Amino acid sequence: MENPEHYSAYLYFPATTPDLIPQDCWGASPNSSYDSLSDEGFQSVTSPGKSGSRGKVAPQVLRRRRLAANARERRRMQNLNQAFDRLRTFLPQLGQDRQLSKFETLQMAQTYIAALYDLLDQAPSSR
């Protein structure tokens, strides 16, 4: 699994005492998490004629949120691809010179499970 500090550059951590907390160039603490992306600590920009409506979020906040969302999606896809790679190791290889696609892997797994079930079902019972 990847090191969580790798994503610290994409995160915002509001520091009350900036001199005491080590920060990177984004102002993020190395111990921050994705949960620290709330609107707290940011000043909302509101239009003068609209009281009670939600203010606009600063562009820096939107950029940090997008970078954090991209990092989460990248990690999710890496985990999904690792799971498919692991599933492929359990499937019989039929002399293929290329890796099965995700769809082919799921089809092969379904066929293989059905074949194993049939083998168990046909096995003579020793009762």
N, C-alpha and C positions, 0 to 999 in steps of 0.2 A: 504494500500500500504506500501511497505517496506521503511525503512528509507534510503535515498540515501547515508548517511555517512557510512552505513554498507559496501558499496563497495569501500570506499576510500582506503582501503589497497591494492586494485588491480590496482590503477591508478598512473600515473606518473604526477607530476606537477613540471616543472622546476622552481626552486626558485632562484631569483637573489640575494636575501638576506636571506640566510637560518636561520639567527638568529632571524628574525622578523616573519617568517611564521611558525606556529606550524606544525610539520610533524610527521607522524607515522614511523614505522620501515622500510617502503618501500621508504621513502622519499616523500610520497604523502601528499598533503595538504588536510585537511578535506573538503574544498570547491571545490575540483577538480571534473571534470566531465569526461565522456568518450571521449569527444572531445579533451582532452589534451594528447592523445596517439600518437601525430604526431612524426616524426623523429627529430624535432627541439630539440636542446639541447643535442643530442647524436652525438658522433664522429663516422663516418662511417669507417669501416676497408676496405681498398681497396687493391687489389693486385697490386704489383709494375708495372707489364707489361701491365695493362689494363687501359688506360686513357679514361675517358668519360663514363665508364660503372658504373652501380650502385654498391655501396659498400654493403658489408654484414652488416646486422643489428646485434647489440650486442645480445648475448643470454639472457641477463637480460631484454632487450626490448621485445624480442619475448615472454618471459615468462609472462611479465606483460600484453602484448597484449592478449595472450591466456587466462590468468586469467580474464581479462576484458570481453573478448568474451564469456567465460563460464558463467560469472555473468549475462551478457545480455541475453544469451540463457535461463538460469535458470529463470530469471524474466519473459521472454516471455512465457515460458511454464507454469509458475505459473499463469500468467494472462489468458492464454488460458484455463487452468483447472478451474479457477474461473468462466470464462464465461460459460463453460459447466455445472458447478454446478448451476449457476443461471438459465440457460435454463431448467435444470431438474426440478427446482422448479415450472415452469410454465406448465409442462406437467402433464397430469393425471397419477396418480399412479394406477397400475393395480394389487395391492397386491403383488408386487415383494419384495422379501426379500433381494435382492442385488441391488447395484447401476447399472444403465444402462451404457454400454460402450459408448465411444464417437460415434462410428458408430450407435449403437442402439439409442442413443439420437437424432442424426440427422434424422434417419429414423422415429422415433416417432414424432419428431417435424414436419416433412414433412406431415405425415399422419394426425396429429392433425390440422395443418393449413388447409389442404384440407377438413377435416370434418367440421371445422368451416366455411369455405367458402361455402360448400354445405348447411349448416344450414341457412346462410344468403341468399343464392340464393333461397332456398325453402320457406323462410318466406313470408307470404301473404303481398302483398303491400297494404298500407292503403292510396291509392290516390283517 
